[in-house]
């Protein structure tokens, strides 16, 4: 979050914060100025995006990253020091098959000179940092980050903590820890990429088994990417219809029987409505639309099972 204090604190010695957070806002009837971290008031003017490795390893698509820089009344910022790349990273970017990463770094380099105006919100990128701890009094107020360094060969680099830590003010935290597909018995699997190797969605060399989404292409893209991806897989399936071998069609009854054999606790639509109502009830207590129940065990507890 930004550094904010009231007008009476303008003579604070932390004048560097003015350059770091040049956004003016209002808290109640009082105008706030971005000066002192110790007096910070949560105004939701900044979003910090933190990556444990460097910009050359970031898994944005070019479209995703570029669109962040096109948001109205919002400045995208990254420190030049975070874009200083070592030899293994430069070797990765020189690989012709790694053009997406190279373009991402080019986009980020174009944001080094960005500075927010008095009315802008900010998106600030931090690379080579890992979360160590969260702190706050009854709610999240700050996160401690440890600066990292990279080691290893090109395309095999891993991050390691340096012991140097910084504290970042924040009131809301989202984690995006990545995705890796898991194999299924008897299905071809690419261990290095974590996907089912496929040709336009068709898995293997025999029609009848198909994939879509991240298990097909890896964790990348936006919602629209998944739609186009699924359409391509369905087109492949439709092209294969004439040569697909007919098989049993157990339908819903077969699915229910399989679940019963496995001892699975089935949550039906009526159960979902009960969970939905409980989330809304918990949210109303805190003056919010809902309080999400994030653990399966807690959801089942709501259902009394």
Secondary structure as UniProt FT lines:
FT   STRAND          5..6
FT   HELIX           7..9
FT   TURN            10..11
FT   HELIX           16..20
FT   STRAND          25..27
FT   TURN            28..29
FT   STRAND          30..33
FT   HELIX           37..39
FT   STRAND          46..50
FT   HELIX           55..57
FT   HELIX           62..68
FT   TURN            69..70
FT   TURN            72..73
FT   STRAND          74..78
FT   HELIX           80..83
FT   HELIX           87..94
FT   HELIX           96..98
FT   HELIX           99..109
FT   TURN            110..113
FT   TURN            118..119
FT   STRAND          121..126
FT   STRAND          129..135
FT   STRAND          142..151
FT   TURN            154..155
FT   STRAND          158..169
FT   TURN            185..186
FT   TURN            191..194
FT   STRAND          198..199
FT   TURN            200..201
FT   STRAND          202..203
FT   TURN            204..205
FT   TURN            207..208
FT   HELIX           214..217
FT   HELIX           223..240
FT   HELIX           241..243
FT   HELIX           251..262
FT   HELIX           269..285
FT   TURN            286..287
FT   HELIX           296..302
FT   TURN            303..304
//
